[in-house]
Amino acid sequence: MEIREIFARNLRRARQAQGLSQEDLAHKAEIDRTYVSSLERGIYSPTIEVVERLAIALGIETADLIRR
């Protein structure tokens, strides 16, 4: 499994575990909702800054989003 797929899976699981919609997460991370959707589908690879912003918004460690 590629790192982009791992990130996409972990992002979706973390978001859903907290009961957040893509829009809620996007608002908290100050990014566009369509970008969150694209990240969760593995269409885009995020910058490390975006990974950090998402982790902070989710209240998890940044590494949790890329852990296999």
Backbone as JSON Lines, residues from 0, in Angstrom:
{"i":0,"aa":"M","n":[0.85,-1.17,0.0],"ca":[0.0,0.0,0.0],"c":[0.9,1.24,0.0]}
{"i":1,"aa":"E","n":[0.58,2.19,-0.84],"ca":[1.35,3.42,-0.95],"c":[1.06,4.35,0.23]}
{"i":2,"aa":"I","n":[2.02,5.23,0.52],"ca":[1.86,6.15,1.63],"c":[0.63,7.04,1.47]}
{"i":3,"aa":"R","n":[0.31,7.41,0.24],"ca":[-0.87,8.24,0.0],"c":[-2.14,7.49,0.4]}
{"i":4,"aa":"E","n":[-2.2,6.2,0.11],"ca":[-3.36,5.39,0.48],"c":[-3.43,5.21,1.99]}
{"i":5,"aa":"I","n":[-2.29,5.03,2.62],"ca":[-2.25,4.89,4.08],"c":[-2.74,6.17,4.74]}
{"i":6,"aa":"F","n":[-2.24,7.31,4.25],"ca":[-2.67,8.59,4.79],"c":[-4.18,8.77,4.6]}
{"i":7,"aa":"A","n":[-4.68,8.47,3.42],"ca":[-6.11,8.64,3.12],"c":[-6.95,7.79,4.07]}
{"i":8,"aa":"R","n":[-6.57,6.56,4.26],"ca":[-7.3,5.66,5.16],"c":[-7.27,6.17,6.6]}
{"i":9,"aa":"N","n":[-6.09,6.57,7.06],"ca":[-5.95,7.04,8.44],"c":[-6.71,8.35,8.67]}
{"i":10,"aa":"L","n":[-6.69,9.22,7.69],"ca":[-7.41,10.49,7.81],"c":[-8.91,10.24,7.93]}
{"i":11,"aa":"R","n":[-9.44,9.42,7.06],"ca":[-10.87,9.12,7.1],"c":[-11.27,8.47,8.42]}
{"i":12,"aa":"R","n":[-10.49,7.49,8.85],"ca":[-10.81,6.79,10.11],"c":[-10.79,7.75,11.29]}
{"i":13,"aa":"A","n":[-9.77,8.6,11.35],"ca":[-9.65,9.55,12.47],"c":[-10.81,10.53,12.46]}
{"i":14,"aa":"R","n":[-11.16,11.02,11.28],"ca":[-12.27,11.97,11.16],"c":[-13.59,11.32,11.59]}
{"i":15,"aa":"Q","n":[-13.84,10.13,11.07],"ca":[-15.1,9.45,11.39],"c":[-15.16,9.04,12.86]}
{"i":16,"aa":"A","n":[-14.02,8.67,13.44],"ca":[-14.0,8.27,14.85],"c":[-14.41,9.42,15.76]}
{"i":17,"aa":"Q","n":[-14.19,10.64,15.3],"ca":[-14.56,11.81,16.08],"c":[-15.93,12.36,15.69]}
{"i":18,"aa":"G","n":[-16.56,11.71,14.74],"ca":[-17.9,12.13,14.32],"c":[-17.91,13.44,13.56]}
{"i":19,"aa":"L","n":[-16.81,13.76,12.91],"ca":[-16.71,15.0,12.15],"c":[-17.06,14.77,10.68]}
{"i":20,"aa":"S","n":[-17.72,15.73,10.09],"ca":[-17.93,15.68,8.65],"c":[-16.66,16.22,7.99]}
{"i":21,"aa":"Q","n":[-16.55,16.02,6.7],"ca":[-15.41,16.58,5.97],"c":[-15.42,18.1,6.1]}
{"i":22,"aa":"E","n":[-16.6,18.68,6.07],"ca":[-16.71,20.13,6.19],"c":[-16.26,20.61,7.57]}
{"i":23,"aa":"D","n":[-16.64,19.89,8.62],"ca":[-16.21,20.25,9.98],"c":[-14.69,20.22,10.08]}
{"i":24,"aa":"L","n":[-14.1,19.14,9.58],"ca":[-12.65,19.01,9.64],"c":[-11.96,20.09,8.83]}
{"i":25,"aa":"A","n":[-12.47,20.35,7.65],"ca":[-11.89,21.39,6.8],"c":[-11.92,22.74,7.51]}
{"i":26,"aa":"H","n":[-13.02,23.03,8.16],"ca":[-13.14,24.3,8.88],"c":[-12.11,24.38,10.01]}
{"i":27,"aa":"K","n":[-11.99,23.31,10.79],"ca":[-11.05,23.29,11.9],"c":[-9.6,23.4,11.43]}
{"i":28,"aa":"A","n":[-9.28,22.79,10.28],"ca":[-7.92,22.8,9.75],"c":[-7.66,23.99,8.82]}
{"i":29,"aa":"E","n":[-8.71,24.76,8.57],"ca":[-8.63,25.93,7.69],"c":[-8.16,25.56,6.28]}
{"i":30,"aa":"I","n":[-8.8,24.51,5.75],"ca":[-8.58,24.11,4.35],"c":[-9.94,23.89,3.71]}
{"i":31,"aa":"D","n":[-9.95,23.73,2.41],"ca":[-11.2,23.57,1.68],"c":[-11.77,22.16,1.85]}
{"i":32,"aa":"R","n":[-13.09,22.06,1.96],"ca":[-13.74,20.75,2.12],"c":[-13.45,19.83,0.95]}
{"i":33,"aa":"T","n":[-13.41,20.37,-0.25],"ca":[-13.15,19.51,-1.41],"c":[-11.74,18.95,-1.37]}
{"i":34,"aa":"Y","n":[-10.83,19.69,-0.74],"ca":[-9.46,19.19,-0.58],"c":[-9.42,18.02,0.4]}
{"i":35,"aa":"V","n":[-10.18,18.12,1.49],"ca":[-10.28,17.01,2.44],"c":[-10.82,15.77,1.72]}
{"i":36,"aa":"S","n":[-11.85,15.96,0.92],"ca":[-12.41,14.85,0.16],"c":[-11.37,14.23,-0.76]}
{"i":37,"aa":"S","n":[-10.63,15.06,-1.46],"ca":[-9.6,14.56,-2.37],"c":[-8.49,13.84,-1.63]}
{"i":38,"aa":"L","n":[-8.14,14.33,-0.46],"ca":[-7.11,13.65,0.35],"c":[-7.61,12.28,0.8]}
{"i":39,"aa":"E","n":[-8.85,12.21,1.23],"ca":[-9.4,10.93,1.69],"c":[-9.57,9.92,0.55]}
{"i":40,"aa":"R","n":[-9.68,10.39,-0.66],"ca":[-9.78,9.49,-1.81],"c":[-8.42,9.2,-2.43]}
{"i":41,"aa":"G","n":[-7.37,9.78,-1.87],"ca":[-6.02,9.53,-2.36],"c":[-5.69,10.21,-3.66]}
{"i":42,"aa":"I","n":[-6.44,11.24,-4.01],"ca":[-6.21,11.95,-5.27],"c":[-5.0,12.86,-5.15]}
{"i":43,"aa":"Y","n":[-4.88,13.54,-4.01],"ca":[-3.76,14.46,-3.77],"c":[-2.89,13.96,-2.64]}
{"i":44,"aa":"S","n":[-1.63,14.37,-2.69],"ca":[-0.7,14.16,-1.58],"c":[-0.56,15.49,-0.85]}
{"i":45,"aa":"P","n":[-0.78,15.52,0.45],"ca":[-0.71,16.78,1.18],"c":[0.74,17.18,1.46]}
{"i":46,"aa":"T","n":[0.93,18.47,1.68],"ca":[2.23,18.92,2.17],"c":[2.34,18.53,3.63]}
{"i":47,"aa":"I","n":[3.54,18.56,4.16],"ca":[3.72,18.22,5.57],"c":[3.01,19.23,6.47]}
{"i":48,"aa":"E","n":[2.91,20.47,6.01],"ca":[2.19,21.48,6.78],"c":[0.7,21.15,6.88]}
{"i":49,"aa":"V","n":[0.13,20.66,5.8],"ca":[-1.29,20.28,5.8],"c":[-1.49,19.05,6.69]}
{"i":50,"aa":"V","n":[-0.57,18.11,6.65],"ca":[-0.68,16.93,7.52],"c":[-0.7,17.38,8.98]}
{"i":51,"aa":"E","n":[0.18,18.32,9.31],"ca":[0.23,18.82,10.69],"c":[-1.07,19.55,11.06]}
{"i":52,"aa":"R","n":[-1.58,20.37,10.19],"ca":[-2.83,21.1,10.46],"c":[-3.99,20.14,10.68]}
{"i":53,"aa":"L","n":[-4.05,19.1,9.87],"ca":[-5.12,18.1,10.04],"c":[-4.97,17.37,11.36]}
{"i":54,"aa":"A","n":[-3.76,16.99,11.71],"ca":[-3.52,16.29,12.97],"c":[-3.93,17.16,14.16]}
{"i":55,"aa":"I","n":[-3.55,18.43,14.12],"ca":[-3.93,19.35,15.19],"c":[-5.44,19.47,15.27]}
{"i":56,"aa":"A","n":[-6.09,19.62,14.12],"ca":[-7.55,19.73,14.09],"c":[-8.22,18.48,14.65]}
{"i":57,"aa":"L","n":[-7.6,17.33,14.44],"ca":[-8.15,16.07,14.92],"c":[-7.71,15.75,16.35]}
{"i":58,"aa":"G","n":[-6.74,16.49,16.87],"ca":[-6.25,16.24,18.22],"c":[-5.44,14.97,18.33]}
{"i":59,"aa":"I","n":[-4.74,14.62,17.26],"ca":[-3.91,13.41,17.26],"c":[-2.48,13.76,16.89]}
{"i":60,"aa":"E","n":[-1.59,12.81,17.05],"ca":[-0.2,13.0,16.66],"c":[-0.1,13.0,15.14]}
{"i":61,"aa":"T","n":[0.77,13.83,14.62],"ca":[0.96,13.91,13.17],"c":[1.32,12.54,12.6]}
{"i":62,"aa":"A","n":[2.16,11.81,13.31],"ca":[2.6,10.49,12.84],"c":[1.45,9.5,12.7]}
{"i":63,"aa":"D","n":[0.37,9.71,13.47],"ca":[-0.77,8.79,13.38],"c":[-1.41,8.81,11.99]}
{"i":64,"aa":"L","n":[-1.24,9.9,11.27],"ca":[-1.85,10.01,9.94],"c":[-1.04,9.27,8.86]}
{"i":65,"aa":"I","n":[0.21,8.94,9.17],"ca":[1.01,8.25,8.14],"c":[1.48,6.87,8.62]}
{"i":66,"aa":"R","n":[1.06,6.48,9.81],"ca":[1.46,5.18,10.35],"c":[0.78,4.04,9.6]}
{"i":67,"aa":"R","n":[1.56,3.05,9.24],"ca":[1.02,1.86,8.55],"c":[0.13,1.04,9.44]}
